[in-house]
């Protein structure tokens, strides 16, 4: 599983993207993200434009509660 994870993130890097990793402490799941924003409208715009046409695969938005 770890090998596939590194292969995926390296693939993103080779496309000129800057992937980051978030680990959910509740379940230890790792999430790869390409952009962090604080504004819901900006997230929706990036989603609809496929990150300003820089990523053509499936995308989703993860909303986090930092409280």
C-alpha positions, 0 to 999 in steps of 0.5 A: 500500500505504501508503495502505491501511495508513493507512486501516486504522489510522485506521479502528481509531482511529475505533472508539476503539482505539489501534493501534500499529505494529511493524516486523520488521527482518528483512523490513521488514513492518509489523504493526498491534497493539492490545495488548501483553502479557507473559503468554500467559494474558492474551493468550489471554483477550484473544483469546477475548473479542475484546479485551474486546468492543472488536474484532470482526474477525479477530484473531491472537496474535504471539509475539515473542522479545526475546532 
